[in-house]
Amino acid sequence: MSCCNLAFSADRIICVTDTLVYNLKGDPLRLCDTKARVSDNRGFAVTYRGIEMVGEPIVQALAVHDDVIHAVEGTRTMLEGLPLDDAPVFIASRGIEFTIFGKNRDGGLAVARVVREPGEPVCTTWLAPSVHLMPAPPAAVKLPAEADVDRLVKLSLAQWKAKAHYANWGCIGGQMTLTTATAAGVAQTVIGTYPDYAELSARFGRVERRHAA
């Protein structure tokens, strides 16, 4: 699956995502402009790991919500209403995971993960301030309690290298998008590329977006 790497502290949330779109076999299909979508009011952002046919319509519908709480409620409602458990493509994808982060109703910051797996009810987890990497590293790897942008980039590059050694561990590549949420709102920009960007852009065409939102 794609990556969603977060560093959550009291005054800001930073998130690094990639831009490589792939099929269920893990084969690259194309590059996209960003995988983290910012709401219309810039109050929160949402990214997902899973199949596009489920994820994209939900992400687009969430854009009109005001904050993380409303977006989580909307995500749960839509996921619970979809007849996915018998859909072969959903079963093959092993489910879908949304990460929603930004301003809470009280003006603070919050991060939530909403997950639906085949045969399981929708599950919401509220993340504590810390560093959270998805795909998660092996249990033996201890993550730092906090990270600045440079450190989160280094962790993301280490994650990219790990995918070459573990089958079905992840499909990560393209550009690195940084999404930052503070009390003032959400901003987004491209901060770098993964080592395979030149190869992928030559294959699929360049996707240039200096300031994604």
Secondary structure as GFF3:
##gff-version 3
##sequence-region A 1 213
A	DSSP	beta_strand	4	8	.	.	.	ID=ss1
A	DSSP	beta_strand	13	17	.	.	.	ID=ss2
A	DSSP	beta_strand	20	22	.	.	.	ID=ss3
A	DSSP	beta_strand	28	31	.	.	.	ID=ss4
A	DSSP	beta_strand	36	38	.	.	.	ID=ss5
A	DSSP	beta_strand	44	49	.	.	.	ID=ss6
A	DSSP	alpha_helix	52	62	.	.	.	ID=ss7
A	DSSP	alpha_helix	68	81	.	.	.	ID=ss8
A	DSSP	alpha_helix	88	93	.	.	.	ID=ss9
A	DSSP	beta_strand	96	103	.	.	.	ID=ss10
A	DSSP	beta_strand	109	116	.	.	.	ID=ss11
A	DSSP	beta_strand	123	126	.	.	.	ID=ss12
A	DSSP	beta_strand	131	134	.	.	.	ID=ss13
A	DSSP	alpha_helix	149	163	.	.	.	ID=ss14
A	DSSP	beta_strand	175	182	.	.	.	ID=ss15
A	DSSP	beta_strand	185	193	.	.	.	ID=ss16
A	DSSP	alpha_helix	197	204	.	.	.	ID=ss17
###
